[in-house]
Amino acid sequence: MFAVPSTSNEPDVDHTDSAKKLQGQLSSLMIDNISSEGSTSPFTRKECKHYLKAVNPNTNEPQYLNWSVARINSLLIQSQIINFHGEQWARADRTMVVTGQRPPARTALYLQLSKYMFEFPVTHLNRLEHAWTDRIIYSHHWKKLLGELIEEWIVAAGAAGLVWVANIMLFTTALSPVTLLLLAASTLSTVYGAAKALLLIRKHRSLGQYAVHGLH
């Protein structure tokens, strides 16, 4: 006698109650994300909406529901571990430093040079340090930061192109050696700036869209 294989895909354990509990957690995370800039929610509002649909026991088959519940719960547990959930020094805000992972102090020389560059270096570092508080960055913050940087480099490359065109036009009318020298220096710097911006755009577009890729 041969045993007839079962064609049933029903799961051994029913996680309907777990799915309902997870829906409550996701709703809370969505509210936290909407109402707080420093939210420790690992999911964006849009992601929470998608996950709420995925774990709805009324619209999903049990075998798929169980997998979705397990996957989302694993992501939540990972976030709880990172933020020391349940411990005395739990991170209640994304910008809290609880492990002592602070950025290196900026030297007086760096701060002085930054002033000559209209504080752009300091502003850039402030943004990076805010995003990587305590050496942690969430994927949605990494994507936002990546998009903003690429947009800024595109604008910088475009501005450099305009300056280059203006320099070429001035070259045709300039007669003074000093003026020609200044135009040559300006042209070289704009070409370098545009090339650097394009290289940065290409490099960062090749990076992944998840937080782990921001560590490289």
DRENVEXNU-487188 format. One record per atom (N, C-alpha, C, O, CB): residue in three letters; x, y, z. Coordinates in pm, whole numbers, plus 50000, padded with zeros to 5 digits. Glycine has a CB too. Example, Ala and Ser with C-alpha at 12.3 -4.5 7.8 and 13.67 -1.06 7.14 Angstrom:
ALA513194943150780 ALA512304955050780 ALA513204967050780 ALA514244966850846 ALA511314955350905 SER512854977550708 SER513674989450714 SER512905000350787 SER513415011450804 SER514084994050572 
This chain:
MET500844988150000 MET500005000050000 MET500885012550000 MET501845013550076 MET499055000050122 PHE500535021849914 PHE501265034449909 PHE500445045149980 PHE499235046149964 PHE501565038549764 ALA501155053050060 ALA500485063950130 ALA500195075150031 ALA501045078849951 ALA501335069150247 VAL499005080250039 VAL498625091349951 VAL499125104350013 VAL498725107650125 VAL497085091849929 PRO500005111849942 PRO500525124350000 PRO499415134450021 PRO498485135449943 PRO501615130349909 SER499555141850129 SER498555151850162 SER498705164050070 SER499815168650044 SER498665156050309 THR497585169050023 THR497605181149938 THR497235193550016 THR497105204349960 THR496655179549821 SER497075191750146 SER496675203150228 SER497885211950259 SER498955206850294 SER496015198450358 ASN497715224850246 ASN498765234450280 ASN498475241650411 ASN499115251750443 ASN498935244450169 GLU497525236550485 GLU497155243150610 GLU498305242150709 GLU498915231550721 GLU495875236850669 PRO498625252750781 PRO499725252650877 PRO499375244351001 PRO498195242351032 PRO500075266850918 ASP500405239551069 ASP500195231851191 ASP499725240551306 ASP499015235851395 ASP501475224651230 VAL500125253251305 VAL499785262551413 VAL499035274451354 VAL499425279951252 VAL501055267251489 ASP497955278251419 ASP497165289651374 ASP497655302151446 ASP497605303051569 ASP495635287351400 HIS498125311751369 HIS498675323951426 HIS497735335851406 HIS498185347251397 HIS500035326951365 THR496455333251399 THR495505344151379 THR495565354151493 THR495545366251471 THR494085338551366 ASP495635349051617 ASP495725358051733 ASP497005366251729 ASP497015378151762 ASP495655350151865 SER498105359751686 SER499375366951675 SER499285377851570 SER499865388651585 SER500515357251642 ALA498565374851462 ALA498405384851356 ALA497635396951406 ALA497985408251373 ALA497685378651235 LYS496595394651485 LYS495825405851538 LYS496665414251634 LYS496575426551635 LYS494565400751609 LYS497475407551714 LYS498355414751805 LYS499385422851727 LYS499705434151762 LYS499065404951902 LEU499905416951620 LEU500875423851537 LEU500265435951468 LEU500935445951448 LEU501455414251433 GLN498995435051432 GLN498305446451373 GLN498285458351469 GLN498465469851430 GLN496875442551333 GLY498055455251596 GLY498075465851698 GLY499455472151711 GLY499575484351724 GLY497645460251832 GLN500515463751706 GLN501875468951714 GLN502205477751594 GLN502795488451609 GLN502875457351723 LEU501815473351476 LEU502095481051355 LEU501355494351355 LEU501885504551311 LEU501715472951232 SER500115494251406 SER499355506751415 SER500045516551509 SER500115528551482 SER497925503951463 SER500565511451621 SER501285519951716 SER502565525551655 SER502895537251674 SER501605512151843 LEU503275517051581 LEU504515521551517 LEU504245532151411 LEU505025541551395 LEU505235509651454 MET503135530651340 MET502785540351237 MET502485553851301 MET502915564251251 MET501575535551154 ILE501755553851411 ILE501455566351482 ILE502745572551536 ILE502935584651529 ILE500455563851597 ASP503615564251590 ASP504885569051644 ASP505735575351533 ASP506355585751554 ASP505665557551712 ASN505745568951417 ASN506525574051305 ASN505985587351254 ASN506745596251217 ASN506555563951192 ILE504665588651251 ILE504025600951203 ILE504235612451300 ILE504435623851258 ILE502525598651180 SER504195609451429 SER504175620051530 SER505535623651587 SER505645633151665 SER503285615951641 SER506595616351549 SER507895618851610 SER509005617951507 SER509115608151434 SER508165608851723 GLU509835628351501 GLU510995628351412 GLU512045618351461 GLU512795612751381 GLU511605642451402 GLY512075616151591 GLY513055606851648 GLY512485593051672 GLY512995585751757 GLY513585612351777 SER511455589251599 SER510825576251617 SER511815564851596 SER512625565151503 SER509645574751522 THR511745554951684 THR512595543051670 THR511905532051590 THR512395520751585 THR512975537751807 SER510785535251528 SER510085525451445 SER510965521451328 SER511465530151256 SER508745531151394 PRO511165508351306 PRO511985503951193 PRO511265505051060 PRO511865502850955 PRO512435489751213 PHE509975508451063 PHE509165509150941 PHE508635523250919 PHE508355530551014 PHE508005499150948 THR508495526950794 THR507875539750759 THR506355538050767 THR505835527050783 THR508315544550617 ARG505655549350755 ARG504185548850755 ARG503675540350638 ARG502745532450654 ARG503595563150747 LYS504295541950521 LYS503885534150403 LYS504125519250424 LYS503285511050387 LYS504635538950279 GLU505265515850482 GLU505565501750508 GLU504575495750608 GLU504135484350593 GLU507005500150560 CYS504245503550710 CYS503275498750809 CYS501925495650743 CYS501275485850778 CYS503095509050921 LYS501515504150650 LYS500245501850581 LYS500285488850502 LYS499325481050504 LYS499925513650487 HIS501385486350433 HIS501525474050356 HIS501535461750448 HIS500905451550419 HIS502815474350271 TYR502245463050559 TYR502335451650652 TYR500995448850719 TYR500655437350745 TYR503405454250758 LEU500255459450747 LEU498915457450806 LEU498025449350713 LEU497245440950759 LEU498255471050837 LYS498135451750584 LYS497365443850488 LYS497865429650481 LYS497085420250468 LYS497425450250348 ALA499175428050490 ALA499765414750477 ALA499425405550594 ALA499405393350578 ALA501265416050465 VAL499165411350712 VAL498875402950829 VAL497395403550868 VAL497025400150980 VAL499755407350948 ASN496575407950775 ASN495125408150802 ASN494585393850790 ASN494565388350680 ASN494385417850702 PRO494145387850900 PRO493675373850895 PRO492395371950816 PRO492035360750780 PRO493465368751035 ASN491705382850788 ASN490445381750713 ASN490645381150562 ASN489745377250488 ASN489555393450748 THR491825385050516 THR492045385750371 THR493235377450324 THR493545377450205 THR492255400150329 ASN493905370350414 ASN495085362550376 ASN494925347950414 ASN494335344650517 ASN496335368350441 GLU495455339150330 GLU495435324850358 GLU496315321850478 GLU497355328250497 GLU495895316750234 PRO495915312050561 PRO496675309250685 PRO498155306550663 PRO498985311650739 PRO496065297350754 GLN498525298550559 GLN499935295250541 GLN500775307450505 GLN501935308350545 GLN500095284750433 TYR500195316950430 TYR500905329150397 TYR500885338950514 TYR501845346350537 TYR500305335550273 LEU499795338750587 LEU499675347350704 LEU500755344050806 LEU501375353050862 LEU498285346050767 ASN500965331250829 ASN501955326950929 ASN503355331550890 ASN504135336150975 ASN501935311750944 TRP503675330250762 TRP505005334450717 TRP505165349550736 TRP506215354150783 TRP505245330650569 SER504145357250700 SER504215371850713 SER504365376150858 SER505155385050889 SER502965378250653 VAL503605369650946 VAL503695372751090 VAL505095369851141 VAL505665377951215 VAL502655364651170 ALA505665358451102 ALA507005354751149 ALA508055364451098 ALA508955368551173 ALA507345340451104 ARG507955368250972 ARG508955377150913 ARG508915391050977 ARG509965396351014 ARG508735378350762 ILE507735396750990 ILE507625410251048 ILE508025410151195 ILE508675419451243 ILE506195415551032 ASN507635399551267 ASN508035398551408 ASN509545397751423 ASN510105403351517 ASN507385386351473 SER510205390851330 SER511675389951338 SER512315403551319 SER513315406651383 SER512205380051233 LEU511745411851230 LEU512265425351211 LEU512035434051334 LEU512885442251370 LEU511605431851088 LEU510895432251398 LEU510595439851519 LEU511535435751633 LEU511995444251709 LEU509145437851561 ILE511795422851644 ILE512705418051749 ILE514105423651727 ILE514775427651822 ILE512745402651752 GLN514545423851602 GLN515855429551570 GLN515925444151613 GLN516925448451669 GLN516145428251420 SER514865451651586 SER514825465751625 SER514835467251777 SER515485476251830 SER513575472451567 GLN514115458351847 GLN514075458951993 GLN515455456152053 GLN515835462252153 GLN513055449052046 ILE516185446951992 ILE517535443852041 ILE518455455852022 ILE519205459452112 ILE518105431551968 ILE518375462051904 ILE519225473651874 ILE518935485151970 ILE519855492252011 ILE519005478251730 ASN517675486852006 ASN517275498152092 ASN517145494452239 ASN516595502052318 ASN515955503752043 PHE517665482452277 PHE517685478052417 PHE516295478252479 PHE516115482752592 PHE518625486852498 HIS515325473352405 HIS513935473152452 HIS513825465252582 HIS514315453952591 HIS513005467152345 GLY513175471252683 GLY512965464552810 GLY514095466252910 GLY513975461853024 GLY512755450252786 GLU515205472652870 GLU516325474752961 GLU516305488953017 GLU515585497652967 GLU517665472052888 GLN517085491053120 GLN517065503853190 GLN517485515453099 GLN516945526453109 GLN517975503353313 TRP518445512853009 TRP518925523352920 TRP518325522152780 TRP518985525352680 TRP520445522852913 ALA517105517552774 ALA516435515952644 ALA516395529152569 ALA516185539752628 ALA515005510552663 ARG516595528452438 ARG516595540352354 ARG515155544052320 ARG514505537352240 ARG517425537952225 ALA514675554752381 ALA513295559152356 ALA513195568652238 ALA512095571252188 ALA512735565752479 ASP514325573752193 ASP514345583052081 ASP515535579251992 ASP516595575552042 ASP514445597952129 ARG515345580251861 ARG516385576051768 ARG517685583851785 ARG518755578851752 ARG515895577451627 THR517605596151836 THR518785604551849 THR519505602851983 THR520505609652008 THR518395618951831 MET519015593952068 MET519655591752198 MET520955583852181 MET521005574352102 MET518695584352294 VAL521985587652255 VAL523245580352257 VAL523295572452387 VAL523415578352495 VAL524485589952243 VAL523215559352379 VAL523175551152500 VAL524355541452508 VAL524555535052611 VAL521865543252505 THR525145540452402 THR526285531152403 THR527615538552405 THR528675532252401 THR526225521952283 GLY527565551852410 GLY528805559652412 GLY529495560752277 GLY530645565052270 GLY529745553752509 GLN528795556852169 GLN529375557452035 GLN529225571551978 GLN528355574251895 GLN528715547151941 ARG530085580352026 ARG530025594251980 ARG531065596851872 ARG532115590451871 ARG530225603952099 PRO530785606251783 PRO531755609351675 PRO532995616051732 PRO532935622051840 PRO531105618451567 PRO534115615251661 PRO535335621751709 PRO535145636851720 PRO534375642851644 PRO536505618651615 ALA535845642851814 ALA535765657351832 ALA536405664351713 ALA537395659551658 ALA536465661651965 ARG535845675551675 ARG536375683151562 ARG537485692351610 ARG537355699151712 ARG535245691251493 THR538555692551536 THR539705700651576 THR539445715351548 THR538565718951469 THR540975695951503 ALA540235723851615 ALA540095738251594 ALA540445741951450 ALA539835750951391 ALA541005746051692 LEU541445734951392 LEU541825737751254 LEU540675734651157 LEU540415742251064 LEU543065729551215 TYR539995723451182 TYR538865719651095 TYR537755730051104 TYR537195734051002 TYR538315705651134 LEU537435734451223 LEU536375744351241 LEU536735757651175 LEU535885764451118 LEU536095746451389 GLN538035761251184 GLN538475773751123 GLN538395772950970 GLN537935782250905 GLN539905777151166 LEU538845761850915 LEU538785760150769 LEU537335759550720 LEU537025764150611 LEU539525747350727 SER536475753850803 SER535065753050766 SER534445766850752 SER533575768950668 SER534285744850868 LYS534885776350833 LYS534365790050825 LYS534675796150690 LYS533855803450634 LYS534945798750938 TYR535875793150638 TYR536255798450507 TYR535445792050394 TYR535415797250282 TYR537735796450483 MET534795780850424 MET534005773750323 MET532515775150353 MET531705766650317 MET534395758850319 PHE532165786250419 PHE530765789750450 PHE530075779050535 PHE528865776850523 PHE529985791650319 GLU530835772450621 GLU530325762450716 GLU529735750050648 GLU529035742250713 GLU529275768850804 PHE530015748150520 PHE529475736350451 PHE529985723250510 PHE529195713950529 PHE529835737050303 PRO531295721950541 PRO531775709350599 PRO531115705950733 PRO530735694450757 PRO533275709950618 VAL530975716050820 VAL530355713650950 VAL528885709750934 VAL528405700651001 VAL530465726251039 THR528195716650845 THR526785713450822 THR526625699250770 THR525715692050811 THR526165723350723 HIS527505695250679 HIS527445681650624 HIS527695671250733 HIS526985661250741 HIS528475679950511 LEU528705673650817 LEU528995664150925 LEU527855663551026 LEU527525652751077 LEU530295667950996 ASN527255674951056 ASN526115675151148 ASN524995666151098 ASN524375658851175 ASN525595689451168 ARG524735666850969 ARG523675658650911 ARG524015643850919 ARG523155635650951 ARG523415662750766 LEU525265640450888 LEU525675626450894 LEU525625621051038 LEU525165609951061 LEU527095624850837 GLU526085629051132 GLU526085624651272 GLU524665623051325 GLU524405614351406 GLU526865634551358 HIS523765631551278 HIS522375630351320 HIS521745617651264 HIS520955611051330 HIS521565642651276 ALA522115614351140 ALA521565602251077 ALA522145589551140 ALA521435579651155 ALA521855602350927 TRP523435590051177 TRP524085578151232 TRP524235579151384 TRP525275575251437 TRP525455576151167 THR523245584051452 THR523325585251597 THR523625571651661 THR522945561751633 THR522025591151654 ASP524635571451746 ASP525005558951815 ASP525375547951716 ASP525195536051744 ASP523855554151905 ARG525885551951599 ARG526305542751492 ARG525135534351439 ARG525335523151393 ARG527415533351543 ILE523935539751446 ILE522735532851397 ILE522045541851296 ILE521885553851319 ILE521765528951514 ILE521625535951185 ILE520825543351087 ILE519755533851034 ILE520035522251004 ILE521715549050971 TYR518535538951021 TYR517435530850968 TYR517425531950816 TYR517865541850758 TYR516075535451028 SER516905521450753 SER516915520950607 SER516205532950544 SER516685538550446 SER516275508050558 HIS515055536950602 HIS514325548050540 HIS515075561250557 HIS514965570150473 HIS512925549250600 HIS515845562750667 HIS516655574750684 HIS517845574550589 HIS518255584850536 HIS517135576150831 TRP518405562550568 TRP519525561150474 TRP519075564650332 TRP519785571750260 TRP520085546750479 LYS517895559650291 LYS517375562750157 LYS517145577750140 LYS517465583550036 LYS516065555150133 LYS516595584050245 LYS516335598450239 LYS517645606150227 LYS517755615350145 LYS515565603050363 LEU518635602450309 LEU519925609150307 LEU520595607350171 LEU521155616850115 LEU520835603850418 LEU520545595150119 LEU521155592249990 LEU520515600649879 LEU521215606149794 LEU521025577349958 GLY519195601549881 GLY518485609449781 GLY518835624249789 GLY519025630749686 GLY517005607749796 GLU518925629549912 GLU519245643649929 GLU520655646749881 GLU520885656949815 GLU519085647650077 LEU521615637949914 LEU522995640349872 LEU523125640049720 LEU523785648649661 LEU523915629849934 ILE522485630149657 ILE522555629249511 ILE521925641549445 ILE522445646649346 ILE521855616349461 GLU520815646149501 GLU520175658149447 GLU521075670349460 GLU521155678449367 GLU518845660749518 GLU521755671649572 GLU522645683049594 GLU523835682449499 GLU524265692849447 GLU523125683349740 TRP524365670549475 TRP525515669249384 TRP525105672049240 TRP525905677349162 TRP526115655149394 ILE523885668549204 ILE523385671649069 ILE523305686949051 ILE523705692248947 ILE521995665149046 VAL522795693749153 VAL522715708449147 VAL524115714549139 VAL524355723949064 VAL521955714049270 ALA525055709049218 ALA526425714149218 ALA527085712149082 ALA527785720949033 ALA527255707149327 ALA526845700449020 ALA527415697948888 ALA526815707448785 ALA527525712348697 ALA527165683348845 GLY525515710048796 GLY524875719348704 GLY525395733548720 GLY525625740548622 GLY523375719248724 ALA525585737748846 ALA526115751248872 ALA527545752548820 ALA527925762948765 ALA526075754349023 ALA528345741848836 ALA529715742048785 ALA529715743248633 ALA530565750148576 ALA530475729448829 GLY528765736648569 GLY528665737648424 GLY528355751748378 GLY528905756548279 GLY527615728248372 LEU527475758548450 LEU527135772348415 LEU528335781648434 LEU528575790448352 LEU525955777248501 VAL529075779548544 VAL530265787748567 VAL531305785348458 VAL531975794648413 VAL530875784748706 TRP531435772848416 TRP532385769448309 TRP532025776648179 TRP532895782148112 TRP532425754248285 VAL530755776648145 VAL530295783648024 VAL530585798648034 VAL531025804947938 VAL528785781248001 ALA530325804348153 ALA530585818748172 ALA532075821748160 ALA532455831948102 ALA530065823348309 ASN532915812948213 ASN534365815048204 ASN534845814648059 ASN535675822748017 ASN535115804448286 ILE534315805247982 ILE534705804247842 ILE534325816947766 ILE535085821747682 ILE534045791947776 MET533155822347796 MET532715834647730 MET533615846347770 MET533935854847687 MET531245837747765 LEU534015846847898 LEU534885857747944 LEU536285856647885 LEU536965866747865 LEU534965857648097 PHE536725844247857 PHE538045842347798 PHE538175849747665 PHE539255854547630 PHE538325827447778 THR537085850747594 THR537125857047461 THR537245872147468 THR537605878647369 THR535885853347383 THR536945877847583 THR536975892447596 THR538065897347690 THR538415909147687 THR535645897547643 ALA538605888647773 ALA539605892747872 ALA540945895447804 ALA541345888147713 ALA539775881947981 LEU541625906047848 LEU542925909647792 LEU544025909647896 LEU545185907047865 LEU542845923247727 SER543665912448020 SER544655913248126 SER545185899348162 SER544395890048176 SER544055920048250 PRO546505897848177 PRO547075884848217 PRO546535879948352 PRO546315868048373 PRO548595885748224 VAL546335889548443 VAL545805885848575 VAL544395880148561 VAL544055870048623 VAL545805898048670 THR543585886848478 THR542215882148456 THR542205868348393 THR541425859648432 THR541435892048368 LEU543085866448295 LEU543175853448229 LEU543605842648326 LEU543105831348320 LEU544145854048111 LEU544535846048416 LEU544995836448515 LEU543885832448611 LEU543715820748645 LEU546175842148592 LEU543115842648654 LEU541995839948745 LEU540925831448676 LEU540355822448736 LEU541385853148797 LEU540665834448549 LEU539675826648474 LEU540145812248456 LEU539345802848463 LEU539405833148338 ALA541425810548432 ALA541965797048416 ALA541835789148546 ALA541455777448544 ALA543435797648372 ALA542155795748659 ALA542025788948788 ALA540565785648817 ALA540265774848868 ALA542605797748900 SER539665794948786 SER538235792648807 SER537725781148720 SER536935772948765 SER537435805348778 THR538195780748595 THR537755770148504 THR538225756548552 THR537465746848550 THR538275772748362 LEU539485755748595 LEU540005743048645 LEU539245738248769 LEU538945726448783 LEU541495744348677 SER538945747748858 SER538245743948981 SER536815739448952 SER536315730149016 SER538225755649079 THR536155745948855 THR534775741848822 THR534765728348752 THR533865720248776 THR534105752448732 VAL535755725848667 VAL535835712648601 VAL536065701748704 VAL535455691148699 VAL536955712448495 TYR536975704548799 TYR537225694948906 TYR535985692648990 TYR535645681249023 TYR538375699548994 GLY535285703549025 GLY534075702449107 GLY532985694449037 GLY532325686149100 GLY533555716049141 ALA532795697048908 ALA531775689648833 ALA532125674848822 ALA531265666248838 ALA531605695748692 ALA533415672048795 ALA533845658048784 ALA533685650848917 ALA533245639348922 ALA535305657248737 LYS534045657649026 LYS533915651649159 LYS532455648849192 LYS532125638349246 LYS534535660849266 ALA531575658349160 ALA530145656549186 ALA529595644649108 ALA528815636749162 ALA529365669249151 LEU529985643448982 LEU529505632448900 LEU530025618948951 LEU529305608948949 LEU529935634448755 LEU531265618748998 LEU531825606449054 LEU531085602449182 LEU530805590649203 LEU533325608149083 LEU530775612249267 LEU530045609349390 LEU528635604249359 LEU528135595149425 LEU529975621949478 ILE527995610349259 ILE526655605849220 ILE526695591349173 ILE525875583149214 ILE526075614849109 ARG527655588349088 ARG527775574749035 ARG528065564749146 ARG527485553849150 ARG528865574048928 LYS528965568549237 LYS529345559449346 LYS528165556649437 LYS527925545149472 LYS530495565449427 HIS527425566949475 HIS526335565149570 HIS525095559049506 HIS524285552749574 HIS525975578349634 ARG524925560849376 ARG523815554149309 ARG524035539049301 ARG523085531349290 ARG523615559849169 SER525295535049306 SER525595520749301 SER525425513849436 SER525435501649444 SER527005518549250 LEU525275521849543 LEU525095516049675 LEU523685510749689 LEU522765514949620 LEU525395526449784 GLY523525501149782 GLY522205495649808 GLY521305505549880 GLY521765515949928 GLY522315482949889 GLN520025502349887 GLN519035511249945 GLN518725508150092 GLN517805513850149 GLN517755510649865 TYR519505498950152 TYR519235495250290 TYR520345500250382 TYR521455503150338 TYR519075480150303 ALA520015501250509 ALA520925507450605 ALA522305500850606 ALA523315507650623 ALA520325507050744 VAL522345487650589 VAL523625480650595 VAL524585485650488 VAL525795485150507 VAL523415465650579 HIS524045490550375 HIS524905495450268 HIS525505508950303 HIS526495513050241 HIS524135496450139 GLY524935515850399 GLY525475528750440 GLY526715527550525 GLY527345537650557 GLY524435536450514 LEU527085515350563 LEU528255513350647 LEU529525511850565 LEU530615511650621 LEU528065501250735 HIS529385510650434 HIS530545508150348 HIS531015520950282 HIS531985520750206 HIS530205497650242 
